[in-house]
Amino acid sequence: MDDRHHGSCLCGAVRYEVSGGFDAFFLCHCRYCQKDTGSAHAANLFSRKAKLSWIDGDDNTQSYTVPETRHQKAFCKTCGSAVPYTQMDGKLLVVPAGSLETPVSIRPNAHIMLGSKANWDDGLDEIEGLDGLPK
């Protein structure tokens, strides 16, 4: 199995490659992740061994860390899409799963921070599912 993954932002200005496997995949429901995704949770892959290489647009990325926390988000300056970043002095790579263009073999390990999940984030598997837009 090839442990190389490619990804990009929404507008395509930022493109990257990750070489190496992922150690964990978490769906985080903390308030910070809700705010920075605008959704119920963030879906991030983590690796201590994979290497990030920017193919294009590394100068078009920006990072924000919530003061006095470890919560960080990196994003494309043009479209705002989440892009990978490192933490812990470069020892931990964080890759937003939705930014990947290649499939990953790892499935999410856990939903985390459920104590702060959104009040509307219950029973979502019970609502109608559509293959496209509503009519």
ABEGO torsion letter per residue (X at the ends): XBABBBBBBAAGABBBBBBEBBABBBBBABAAAAAAAGBABBBBBBBAABBBBBABGAAABBBBBBBGBABBBBBBAAAGBBBBBBBGGGABBBBBAAABABBBABBBABBBGAAABBAAABGAAABBBBABBBX
